Amino acid sequence: MIYFAFTILTMIASFLDFIKKSDKKIISVGLILCFIAAIFSGIRFNIGVDDFAYKELFNEVPNLFDWIVGGSDIHKRSTEIGFLTYLSTLKTILNNEDFFIFVTAFILVFIHFFAFYKYSPFPLISLCFYFSHEFFMKDWTTLRAGLSSGITLILVIHYVLQSKVIKNYLSIGFAFLFHTQSIAAVPIYYLNKLKLTKKKLLITLSVIILVSAAVNLKDLLLNFMVLLKVINSRSVEYLFNDFFGKELKFTDITLLKAIIMLIFYIAFSKDYLEKDPVFKVCIIYFFLGVSYLLLFRTVAIFGTRLYGQLYSVEPILAAYMVYIHRHSFKKVLIYGYLILFLLATSVYDIYLSELNKTNNFLQYYQTIFNKDEKYKPRN
């Protein structure tokens, strides 16, 4: 209920954007909402299996002094070196795993709000959409991915707009130090150089859907690895494990939602692809993410991770829909549609939390103030 109530609260606050209140009020309300959200996120207790893994890693990582002077083989772990350095830095400040979760929660929330304030025409509407899904379903459980996607969201869009290719790829490289899925952003710079229209994007999307339906990428990858003799136990696990090798069907709600929303953003964009450079980059950003989801549909772990790196731009696109139609009656219809979509997303997230006990928010709210009641992850 607290999750749903917070979604309603941010939805109400987003009306400040809708009725064009001053920037000062928007910033103040946004900061208050971010602070509340960061507090709830920061004091959470073991939501999802990733929390256990992150805390275990935090306890294994030495502080910066011991790492530099005493030496350590922690860098030999498969975890990215940037994230290890981040953990070591926090541990140098305070050797407490709850401190690490708390600080990371604040960074994730405020880095997204900064991006929304910088690029979104209606920052509070974007914040509302962020809190309805990505905040709870990604940034609470996959901290490395959240940090990486936050970095690319701010820096990649900024340097693509300025046509600074070296700084753009340095930004992706920096995000790569936190999570390798940041490579998803590599094509954005050059795709932005193309002259795009709604017709071209919709035709391309149709072709990608047909390719996704006709080609089994899992079989192609397996044959390719056998041919090159690079197949091993880890690759077999990724391709055939019930979790990693899962196939996304076209009826899957995640895939359907991504395709429908992408078509919606393109179809109602008017001429903004040609005249608004920020909107164009954001469309490319989201289009690329949905393309990854489709092309890697038969090996969903790859598609969802690459998509997860890029779908953080969607709250900006949602706000653009209201902005583009701000002078017509469609503004009310589109805003109403987005709110219904937002509510449906929130209900769906709660439904998922019931199915997936590793993300059980209801159990979280029962244990958040009682740490003696241990959270038991799914076997």
C-alpha positions, 0 to 999 in steps of 0.5 A: 500500500505504501508503494501504491500511495507513493505513486499516487503522491508523485502523480498528484505532484506532477500536476504542478508541471501540468499547470505550469508552476514556477521552476523553483516550486518544481525543484522544491517538490522534486527534491522533497519527493526524491528525499522521501524515496531515497529514505525508503530505499536506503533503509530497506532490508534485503529486497531481492537476492542482489542485496545479499550479494552486494552486502557480501561483496562490500564486506569482502572489499578492503578499504582504499588504504588496505587495497593500495598499500596492503594489496588485494586480489579482489580485482580478480573477481568478475565484478567491474573494477569501477564498482569495486572502487566505489565500494572500497571508497565507501568502506574507507568512509564508514565500514557499514553495509547499511551505509553503502545501501543508504548512500547508493539509494540517494545517488540513484534517486538524485542522479535521475532527478538531475537528468529529468530536470536537465532534459525533460520538459516536465521534470515532475511528470518524468519523476512520477514515471520513474517512481512508478516502475524503474525505481522499484523494479530496477534501482532497488535490486540492481545497483550496478545497473542503476549506477551505469544507466544513470551515468549514461542517461546524463552524460551520453545524451549531453555529449551526443547533443554537443557532438563530442564523440570522444567525451561521449565514448569516454562517458560510456567507458566510465559507465562500463566500469560499473556495469558492462551493459553500458555498451548498449549505448555505443550506437547512439552517437552515430544513429543521431547523425541520421535523418530520422522520420516517423515513417522510417522508424516505424518501418525499421521497427516492423522489420526488427519484429519480423527478424525477431520472429523468424530468427532464433538467436540462441541457435545461431549463438550456439552454432557459432560458439561450436564452430569457433570452439569457444563453448564452455560451461558458463556459456551453456548456463547462459543459453540453457539455464531456466533463468538466463536462457529464458525466451521472451514470447511476443505475449510477454507483458514486458515486450508488449509494453515496450513495443506499444509505448515505442509506437505511441511515442513515435506516432504522437511525436508530430515533427519533433524528431526534426526540430527538437534534438533532445527528443530525437536522442531520447527516441533513438535511446528508447528505440535502440533498447526495444530493438535489443529486447526484440533481437535478443528475444530468444536469449532474454538475459542479454536483451533485458540487460541491454534494454534495462540500460536504456529504458531509463529514458522513457520517463522523459519521453512520457513528459514530452508527449504532454509537452508536444500536445500542450496546446490541444485537447489531446494534451488532456487525453494523452495525460489521462492515458499516461496516468492510466498506464502509470497506474496499470504499471504500479498494479503490475509491479505489485502483482510481480512482487507477489509472484517473485518473492525475491522482490516482495515489497509487501514483505519488505514493508512488514520487515523494514522496521523489524530487522529481527524478522529475516527476509527469506529469498526464494530457493 
